[in-house]
Amino acid sequence: MKLKAEVGHWSSVVGNSVHLIAPDGRMVGQIAFLCHDDTLRNREVQANLASVICDAINARDKEKSNDLS
């Protein structure tokens, strides 16, 4: 399955995440941040982490393939 990554919406309750999107547009997975330190619970820090993860997953599609099957 070829996947695309998108930054999820921020929530003051659960923080941020990365959504894994299938070719048909469905969200088929999620990468969440389980933080053991208040520094990593910061909204800006989590937004930056999510962007880095999305960039890495989506860049792989340009270099090779996100086909994880």
C-alpha positions as CSV (number, residue, x, y, z in Angstrom):
1,M,0.0,0.0,0.0
2,K,1.4,3.4,-1.0
3,L,1.1,5.9,1.9
4,K,1.1,9.6,2.2
5,A,1.7,11.4,5.5
6,E,-0.2,14.5,6.8
7,V,0.1,16.5,10.0
8,G,-3.0,15.9,12.2
9,H,-4.9,18.7,13.9
10,W,-3.6,19.9,17.3
11,S,-5.7,18.9,20.3
12,S,-5.1,20.4,23.7
13,V,-6.1,17.0,25.2
14,V,-4.0,14.6,23.1
15,G,-1.5,16.8,21.3
16,N,-0.5,16.2,17.7
17,S,0.0,13.3,15.4
18,V,0.8,12.2,11.9
19,H,-1.9,10.7,9.8
20,L,-1.1,7.9,7.3
21,I,-3.3,8.3,4.2
22,A,-4.0,5.5,1.7
23,P,-4.2,6.3,-2.1
24,D,-8.0,6.4,-1.9
25,G,-7.8,9.2,0.8
26,R,-8.7,7.1,3.8
27,M,-6.7,7.5,7.0
28,V,-5.3,4.0,7.6
29,G,-2.9,4.7,10.5
30,Q,-1.7,7.3,12.9
31,I,1.7,8.1,14.5
32,A,1.1,9.6,18.0
33,F,3.6,11.3,20.3
34,L,3.7,9.6,23.7
35,C,5.7,12.1,25.7
36,H,7.4,11.5,29.0
37,D,8.6,15.1,29.5
38,D,6.6,18.3,29.4
39,T,9.0,19.8,26.9
40,L,7.8,17.4,24.2
41,R,4.1,18.2,25.1
42,N,4.6,21.7,23.8
43,R,2.4,22.5,20.8
44,E,5.1,24.1,18.7
45,V,7.6,21.2,19.4
46,Q,5.0,18.6,18.4
47,A,4.1,20.5,15.2
48,N,7.8,20.6,14.3
49,L,8.2,16.9,15.0
50,A,5.1,16.1,12.9
51,S,6.4,18.1,10.0
52,V,9.8,16.4,10.1
53,I,8.1,12.9,10.1
54,C,5.7,13.9,7.3
55,D,8.6,15.3,5.2
56,A,10.6,12.1,5.7
57,I,7.7,9.8,4.7
58,N,6.6,11.9,1.8
59,A,10.2,12.5,0.5
60,R,10.7,8.7,0.4
61,D,7.9,8.6,-2.2
62,K,9.9,10.9,-4.5
63,E,13.2,8.8,-4.0
64,K,11.8,5.3,-4.0
65,S,8.4,4.1,-3.0
66,N,6.1,4.2,0.0
67,D,4.8,0.8,-0.9
68,L,4.9,-0.9,2.5
69,S,3.3,-4.2,1.4
